[in-house]
Amino acid sequence: MTASPTTPLGAPTTTNMARVTGTHRTVLITGVSRGLGKALALELAKRGHTVIGCSRSQDKLNSLQADLAAVSSSNPSSPASAVQNKHLVMNVDVRSDSSVQDLARSVVEKKSIPDIIVNNAGTINRNNKIWDVPVEEFDTVIDTNIKGIANMLRHFVPLMIERKQGVIVNMSSGWGRSAAAQVAPYCASKWAVEGLTRSVAKELPVGVAIVSLSPGVINTDMLQSCFGSSASFYQTPEAWAPRAATMILNLSMADNGASLTV
């Protein structure tokens, strides 16, 4: 998908609107139990798509499973008989290669290999100068934001290559293209996401694409940790999700290697 003077990047055109609204997709989202991941999952389910979600919070996953079933039931295109067990949510720690391997094994067994993967799981350090960031906190940011994506690519790219199709969306940040004080570990991790995405784009065969996607500035828990009460001035994940979902569903081989912003 390419932008034109009259069509904003990510907006559905006359030619691809049918593909967005009429084609069923299976979308895997990491970090799905809250924030952007949860809002995106519910938006996609509402549109009739199948969601595979994972996070480390079992209680929130249980609640999300019920919410996904509820919004799917409200979609006229989703028969009641098809709603039950339509979506798959699993307790997965993307920092663990074996945990991600278990997720991949499960989707293969259920014949639910995703058409789209959104590597959304992420974390940020508490505001601090780099020399005052605890070692464990730095490691958590790197292990989640970089190694987590690498683990997902390791186990899911071969499945997409075998099917000769698939789109991978690595969630980046404006701070993956600029810099800010007090959040150096987070900035470093998102700059790495940008570089990783561009490199992998050169390795993928025709049919499979990968992009980095900055969500913009959204009022999430992570933004609140940086901005405090000022985070409330920005849009909510629920307000963000409809536009993000349309943009993600419209991604194609033409976007391979791109750095995009919702």
C-alpha positions as CSV (number, residue, x, y, z in Angstrom):
1,M,0.0,0.0,0.0
2,T,1.4,3.4,-1.0
3,A,0.2,6.8,-0.1
4,S,-1.2,9.3,-2.7
5,P,-1.9,13.0,-2.4
6,T,-5.6,12.2,-1.9
7,T,-5.3,9.1,0.2
8,P,-3.8,9.2,3.7
9,L,-1.4,6.4,4.5
10,G,-3.3,3.5,5.9
11,A,-6.7,4.8,4.8
12,P,-8.9,2.3,2.8
13,T,-9.2,3.1,-0.9
14,T,-12.0,2.1,-3.2
15,T,-10.0,-0.8,-4.5
16,N,-9.0,-2.2,-1.1
17,M,-12.1,-1.5,1.0
18,A,-13.6,-4.8,0.0
19,R,-10.5,-6.6,1.2
20,V,-10.7,-4.8,4.6
21,T,-14.4,-5.3,5.2
22,G,-15.0,-8.7,3.5
23,T,-11.9,-10.8,4.1
24,H,-11.6,-12.7,7.3
25,R,-8.2,-12.4,9.0
26,T,-6.5,-14.2,11.9
27,V,-4.5,-11.7,13.8
28,L,-2.0,-12.6,16.6
29,I,-1.3,-9.8,19.1
30,T,1.2,-10.0,21.9
31,G,0.7,-7.9,25.1
32,V,-3.0,-8.3,24.5
33,S,-4.3,-8.0,28.1
34,R,-4.3,-4.2,28.4
35,G,-3.7,-0.9,26.6
36,L,-3.2,-0.8,22.9
37,G,-3.1,-4.6,22.5
38,K,-6.5,-5.1,24.2
39,A,-8.2,-2.2,22.4
40,L,-6.9,-3.5,19.0
41,A,-8.0,-7.0,19.8
42,L,-11.5,-6.0,20.7
43,E,-11.8,-3.8,17.6
44,L,-10.7,-6.6,15.3
45,A,-13.1,-9.1,16.9
46,K,-15.9,-6.6,16.5
47,R,-15.1,-6.5,12.8
48,G,-15.4,-10.3,12.6
49,H,-11.8,-11.2,12.6
50,T,-10.2,-14.0,14.7
51,V,-7.8,-12.9,17.5
52,I,-5.0,-14.9,18.9
53,G,-3.7,-13.1,22.0
54,C,-1.1,-13.6,24.6
55,S,0.2,-11.9,27.7
56,R,1.6,-12.8,31.1
57,S,-1.6,-11.9,33.1
58,Q,-3.9,-14.9,33.3
59,D,-6.7,-13.0,35.1
60,K,-6.8,-10.3,32.5
61,L,-6.7,-13.0,29.7
62,N,-9.7,-14.7,31.3
63,S,-11.6,-11.3,31.2
64,L,-10.5,-10.6,27.7
65,Q,-11.7,-14.0,26.4
66,A,-15.2,-13.1,27.7
67,D,-15.0,-9.7,26.1
68,L,-13.9,-11.0,22.8
69,A,-16.8,-13.5,22.7
70,A,-19.2,-10.7,23.6
71,V,-18.1,-8.4,20.8
72,S,-18.0,-11.2,18.3
73,S,-21.6,-12.1,19.2
74,S,-22.6,-8.6,18.4
75,N,-21.2,-8.9,14.8
76,P,-24.0,-10.0,12.3
77,S,-21.4,-11.7,10.2
78,S,-20.4,-14.0,13.0
79,P,-22.9,-16.8,13.6
80,A,-23.5,-17.7,17.2
81,S,-22.2,-21.2,16.6
82,A,-18.9,-19.8,15.4
83,V,-18.3,-17.5,18.2
84,Q,-17.5,-20.1,20.9
85,N,-13.8,-20.9,20.9
86,K,-13.3,-18.6,17.9
87,H,-10.5,-16.7,19.6
88,L,-7.4,-18.1,21.3
89,V,-5.7,-16.4,24.3
90,M,-2.7,-17.9,26.0
91,N,-0.4,-17.1,28.9
92,V,2.9,-16.5,27.2
93,D,6.0,-14.6,28.2
94,V,7.6,-13.3,24.9
95,R,10.9,-13.0,26.7
96,S,11.1,-16.8,26.9
97,D,11.9,-18.6,23.6
98,S,10.3,-21.8,24.9
99,S,7.1,-20.0,25.9
100,V,6.8,-18.5,22.4
101,Q,7.6,-21.9,20.9
102,D,4.6,-23.3,22.9
103,L,2.4,-20.6,21.4
104,A,3.5,-21.4,17.9
105,R,2.9,-25.1,18.5
106,S,-0.6,-24.4,19.7
107,V,-1.6,-22.3,16.7
108,V,-0.3,-25.0,14.3
109,E,-2.3,-27.6,16.1
110,K,-5.4,-25.5,15.9
111,K,-4.7,-24.7,12.2
112,S,-4.9,-21.0,13.1
113,I,-1.6,-19.7,11.7
114,P,-2.0,-15.9,11.7
115,D,-2.3,-13.8,8.6
116,I,-1.0,-10.8,10.6
117,I,1.2,-10.6,13.7
118,V,1.3,-7.5,15.9
119,N,4.3,-7.6,18.2
120,N,2.8,-5.2,20.7
121,A,4.2,-6.5,24.0
122,G,6.4,-3.9,25.5
123,T,7.6,-2.1,28.7
124,I,9.4,1.0,29.7
125,N,11.8,1.9,32.5
126,R,10.9,4.3,35.3
127,N,12.1,7.8,34.5
128,N,15.8,7.8,35.4
129,K,19.2,8.7,34.1
130,I,20.8,5.7,32.5
131,W,23.4,5.3,35.3
132,D,20.6,5.2,37.9
133,V,18.5,2.6,36.0
134,P,18.7,-0.7,37.9
135,V,20.3,-3.6,36.0
136,E,17.2,-5.7,36.3
137,E,15.0,-3.0,35.0
138,F,17.2,-2.3,32.0
139,D,17.3,-6.1,31.2
140,T,13.5,-6.3,31.4
141,V,13.1,-3.5,28.8
142,I,15.6,-5.1,26.4
143,D,14.3,-8.7,26.9
144,T,10.7,-7.7,26.3
145,N,11.0,-5.0,23.6
146,I,13.8,-6.6,21.5
147,K,14.3,-10.2,22.4
148,G,10.5,-10.7,22.6
149,I,10.1,-9.7,19.0
150,A,13.1,-11.8,18.0
151,N,11.5,-14.9,19.7
152,M,8.2,-14.3,17.8
153,L,10.1,-13.9,14.5
154,R,12.1,-17.1,15.1
155,H,9.0,-19.2,15.5
156,F,6.4,-17.5,13.3
157,V,8.2,-16.3,10.2
158,P,8.9,-19.9,9.0
159,L,5.1,-20.6,9.3
160,M,4.3,-17.5,7.2
161,I,7.0,-18.4,4.6
162,E,5.5,-21.9,4.3
163,R,2.1,-20.4,3.5
164,K,3.8,-17.8,1.3
165,Q,1.9,-14.9,2.9
166,G,1.8,-12.9,6.1
167,V,2.3,-9.4,7.5
168,I,4.3,-8.7,10.7
169,V,3.8,-5.4,12.6
170,N,6.5,-4.5,15.1
171,M,5.2,-1.8,17.4
172,S,7.8,1.0,17.6
173,S,7.5,4.5,19.0
174,G,8.3,8.1,18.2
175,W,11.2,7.5,20.6
176,G,12.4,4.9,18.2
177,R,13.1,7.7,15.7
178,S,14.1,10.4,18.1
179,A,15.3,10.5,21.7
180,A,14.3,11.7,25.2
181,A,16.0,12.1,28.6
182,Q,15.1,9.7,31.4
183,V,14.0,6.9,29.1
184,A,17.3,5.8,27.4
185,P,16.6,2.1,27.8
186,Y,13.2,2.4,26.1
187,C,14.5,4.6,23.3
188,A,17.4,2.2,22.7
189,S,15.0,-0.7,22.5
190,K,12.7,1.0,20.0
191,W,15.6,2.2,17.8
192,A,16.6,-1.5,17.8
193,V,13.0,-2.4,16.7
194,E,13.3,0.0,13.8
195,G,16.7,-1.5,12.7
196,L,15.6,-5.1,13.2
197,T,12.5,-4.5,11.1
198,R,14.4,-3.0,8.2
199,S,17.0,-5.8,8.2
200,V,14.4,-8.5,8.3
201,A,12.5,-6.9,5.5
202,K,15.5,-7.6,3.3
203,E,15.5,-11.3,4.2
204,L,11.8,-12.1,3.7
205,P,10.6,-13.8,0.5
206,V,7.8,-12.4,-1.7
207,G,4.5,-12.7,0.0
208,V,5.7,-11.9,3.5
209,A,6.1,-8.3,4.8
210,I,7.3,-6.6,7.9
211,V,6.9,-3.0,9.1
212,S,7.6,-1.0,12.2
213,L,4.6,1.0,13.4
214,S,4.5,3.9,15.8
215,P,1.1,4.2,17.4
216,G,1.5,7.9,18.1
217,V,1.1,9.4,21.6
218,I,-1.6,7.4,23.4
219,N,-2.8,7.5,27.0
220,T,-1.5,4.2,28.2
221,D,0.0,3.0,31.5
222,M,3.5,3.5,29.9
223,L,2.8,7.0,28.9
224,Q,1.4,7.7,32.4
225,S,4.7,6.4,33.9
226,C,6.6,9.1,31.8
227,F,4.1,12.0,31.7
228,G,2.1,11.5,34.9
229,S,-1.3,13.2,34.9
230,S,-0.4,15.0,31.6
231,A,-1.0,11.7,29.8
232,S,-4.7,12.3,30.1
233,F,-4.5,15.0,27.5
234,Y,-3.9,12.3,24.8
235,Q,-6.3,10.0,23.1
236,T,-7.3,6.7,24.7
237,P,-6.4,3.2,23.3
238,E,-10.1,2.8,22.5
239,A,-10.2,5.9,20.4
240,W,-7.0,4.9,18.7
241,A,-8.0,1.3,17.8
242,P,-10.4,1.8,14.9
243,R,-7.9,3.8,12.8
244,A,-5.1,1.5,13.8
245,A,-7.1,-1.6,12.9
246,T,-8.0,-0.3,9.4
247,M,-4.4,0.7,8.7
248,I,-3.0,-2.7,9.8
249,L,-5.6,-4.7,7.8
250,N,-4.6,-2.7,4.7
251,L,-0.8,-3.4,5.0
252,S,0.6,-5.3,2.0
253,M,3.9,-6.3,0.4
254,A,4.2,-2.7,-0.8
255,D,4.9,-1.6,2.8
256,N,7.7,-4.1,3.5
257,G,10.4,-2.5,5.5
258,A,8.5,0.8,6.1
259,S,8.4,2.8,9.2
260,L,4.8,3.9,9.6
261,T,2.8,5.9,12.1
262,V,-0.9,5.6,12.9
